[in-house]
Amino acid sequence: MLRYAVAFSNFLHTAFSRGDRGVTAVEYALILALIAGVIIVVVTTLGTDIRTEFCNVTKSLGGGSCGTTGPP
């Protein structure tokens, strides 16, 4: 009976430990894509709000108008 328990234990060890060789390039790419996606969503969502706040600060400090292009 002990022999079967040891054999089963060895089977479980080899069956579930094959993928523990470190992070592969595919996993790095998935992590990078996830981080890039989060950054894009945050910048898209908060971009106009941040721009508006910077314009308010610029106007309160006596700067020019926001959103204009070219020389004044």
NORCORLIN-V882080 format. One record per residue. N is the residue number from 0. RES is the residue in one letter. PSI is psi in degrees with one decimal (none if undefined). NEAR is the number of other C-alpha atoms within 12 Angstrom. Layout:
N_RES_PSI_NEAR + N_RES_PSI_NEAR
This chain:
0_M_-40.3_7 + 1_L_-35.1_8 + 2_R_-40.4_9 + 3_Y_-36.6_10 + 4_A_-40.8_11 + 5_V_-41.1_12 + 6_A_-42.8_13 + 7_F_-39.7_14 + 8_S_-42.7_14 + 9_N_-38.6_14 + 10_F_-46.6_14 + 11_L_-39.3_13 + 12_H_-44.4_14 + 13_T_-30.8_13 + 14_A_-34.6_12 + 15_F_-0.6_12 + 16_S_9.0_12 + 17_R_-29.9_11 + 18_G_8.7_12 + 19_D_46.5_11 + 20_R_13.4_8 + 21_G_177.4_11 + 22_V_131.7_12 + 23_T_172.7_12 + 24_A_-33.5_10 + 25_V_-41.3_11 + 26_E_-37.7_13 + 27_Y_-40.6_13 + 28_A_-39.8_13 + 29_L_-40.4_14 + 30_I_-43.4_15 + 31_L_-42.8_14 + 32_A_-38.6_14 + 33_L_-44.3_14 + 34_I_-43.6_14 + 35_A_-40.3_14 + 36_G_-42.0_14 + 37_V_-42.3_14 + 38_I_-42.9_15 + 39_I_-43.3_14 + 40_V_-42.5_13 + 41_V_-45.0_15 + 42_V_-39.5_15 + 43_T_-41.3_14 + 44_T_-44.9_13 + 45_L_-4.3_14 + 46_G_-48.1_15 + 47_T_-34.8_14 + 48_D_-42.3_14 + 49_I_-41.7_15 + 50_R_-41.7_17 + 51_T_-42.3_16 + 52_E_-40.9_15 + 53_F_-37.8_19 + 54_C_-40.2_20 + 55_N_-42.2_18 + 56_V_-42.4_16 + 57_T_-43.7_16 + 58_K_-37.7_15 + 59_S_-22.9_13 + 60_L_1.5_11 + 61_G_18.0_11 + 62_G_179.6_13 + 63_G_-174.8_17 + 64_S_152.4_19 + 65_C_151.0_19 + 66_G_-1.7_16 + 67_T_145.9_9 + 68_T_150.6_8 + 69_G_178.0_7 + 70_P_152.2_7 + 71_P_none_9
